[in-house]
Amino acid sequence: YIQMAKDLRKNVEHCIVVHERQQKFRVELVGLFKQVFAFCDWQRDGMVSQDECISLDRQVWSAMRREAESFDEAASIQNWTAMDTDGNGGVDEEEFIAGQMKPIAPENYELSCTAVAQVLVDIKSKRREGHKRLEDLFERAFISFDWSGTFTLAADIAQQLDDELHKLPTIHRYFEKEGVKISPVGLKLAELRNRLRTR
């Protein structure tokens, strides 16, 4: 009995160490998923819409060096629907984290931390590249409408620029679904750059 008690004590101590290690990585993983949620929440309304979820999944798919044509949008929609546990048409941070954590076994928390952290680095890099291309496109468009050469557009000219940019299919989603608009009175090129870089 004495030996059994010693062995049991060792096993319990080992289990406690393992559990504490898993909890440490669980906290880290939750923190990473909070960053993913913030990255995904383009509209900054505290909710991830279906379109935002699909957009994120596409970026993750691309970051994993997979063929764009093989992306399964239906699976992405299904995943988003499963996360929307209260059925209100949006996924808040708590639902998002619970949905991401659910399929991960505790023994995989450490490995998952490494994987999610790398995915975050990759998709942030991809987004920066995309933003740079958009900035260049918008800047060229802005300059082409700046007939006065003052780097400032009057309201009516800025509205014309808005209308023309809305016609481009490659950035239609950026404008229509992400709520970006370029037509304040007296828009300046520097203001346009700053607005794009805060997205």
VENZI-V166425 format. One record per pair of residues at least 4 apart in sequence whose ideal C-beta (glycine too) atoms are under 7 Angstrom apart, sorted by the first residue. I is the first residue (numbers start at 1). J is the second residue. Records with the same first field share a line. If there is no record, write none. Layout:
I=J + J
//
This chain:
1=5
2=6
3=7
4=8
5=9
6=10
7=11
8=12
9=13
10=14
11=15
12=16
13=17
14=18
15=19
16=20
17=21
18=22
19=23
20=24
21=25
22=26 + 106 + 109
23=27
24=28
25=29 + 109 + 110 + 113
26=30 + 109
27=31
28=32 + 113
29=33 + 109 + 112 + 113 + 116
30=34 + 97
31=35
32=36 + 113 + 116 + 117 + 120
33=37 + 96 + 97 + 100 + 116
34=38 + 93 + 97
35=39 + 120
36=40 + 116 + 120
37=41 + 48 + 93 + 96 + 97
39=123
40=48 + 52 + 53 + 56
41=45 + 46 + 48 + 52
42=52 + 178
43=178 + 179
46=92 + 93
47=90 + 91 + 92
48=52 + 53 + 90 + 91 + 96
49=53 + 90
50=54 + 77 + 80
51=55 + 177
52=56
53=57 + 76 + 80 + 91
54=58 + 73 + 76 + 77
55=59
56=60
57=61 + 76
58=62 + 71
59=63 + 123 + 126 + 127
60=64 + 119 + 123
61=66 + 71
62=68 + 126
63=119 + 122 + 123 + 126
66=70
72=76
73=77
74=78
75=79
76=80
77=81
78=82
79=83
80=84 + 91
82=99
83=91 + 95 + 96 + 99
84=88 + 89 + 90 + 91 + 95
85=95
91=95 + 96
92=96
93=97
94=98
95=99
96=100
97=101
98=102
104=108 + 109 + 112
108=112
109=113
111=115
112=116
113=117
114=118
115=119
116=120
117=121
118=122
119=123
120=124
121=125
122=126
123=127
124=128
125=129
126=130
127=131
128=132
129=133
130=134
131=135 + 196 + 197
132=136
133=137
134=138 + 171 + 174 + 196
135=139 + 193 + 196
136=140
137=141
138=142 + 192 + 196
139=143 + 189
140=144
141=145 + 161 + 165
142=146 + 161 + 189 + 192
145=153 + 157 + 160 + 161
146=150 + 151 + 153
151=188 + 189
152=186 + 187 + 188
153=157 + 158 + 161 + 187
154=158 + 186
155=159 + 183 + 185
156=160
157=161
158=162 + 182 + 183 + 184 + 187
159=163 + 183
160=164
161=165 + 182
162=166 + 181 + 182 + 183
165=171 + 175 + 182
166=172 + 175
168=172
171=175
172=176
173=177
174=178 + 180
175=180
182=187 + 192
183=187
187=191 + 192
189=193
190=194
191=195
192=196
193=197
194=198
//
